Amino acid sequence: MAGDLIILKFGGSLITDKKSEIPKIRNGALEKISSILRNKKKNMIIVHGAGSYGHPIAKKYKITEGLDGSKKQKEAIQETRNQVRKLNKRLCKSLQNSGIETESIIPSNSMQTRGGRKIENFPVNEFETALSKGKIPVTFGDVTEDLTQGINILSGDVIMMELARIYLPSVTIFVMDYP
């Protein structure tokens, strides 16, 4: 499949109001993305960021610094995961409404990190299965188990790097609305 694949990353700043302290989606951006991709000619994988869905809570509870053992942080981890999953569902629904078949791949269900830049247990088979069914795998930045500090944020950018290493795509595209 190398060379016959495009990997797209839609930044959280593009699909959400990243400056908002509460989850706030940019519906117009989702509609435009869906409209542009409607007539796709190549296989693709989509990765998206979290933006206002997850970033404010993750920052407040210092999730990138690892587990602190507090009940509040545990609740924040679950809420962050819930928010990024909701954003993923909204993006996938928008794509599906345009006739694009998608399959969500949820990082916190199958991936682990070893620090912020190393992914362990990358679920290549989940991506392969979706692609073999003619679907677009859609994954995202998420809170994952970390083998050194208990918990960490797995960035969509790090996922992009791993996908590019595995698939050697013809092109990778990062689309964002942030300097």
Salt bridges, closest charged atoms under 4 A:
GLU75 OE2 - LYS71 NZ 3.65
GLU103 OE1 - LYS133 NZ 3.28
GLU103 OE1 - LYS135 NZ 3.87
GLU120 OE2 - ARG114 NE 3.04
ASP157 OD1 - LYS9 NZ 2.95
GLU162 OE2 - ARG165 NH2 2.62
ASP177 OD2 - ARG26 NH1 2.87
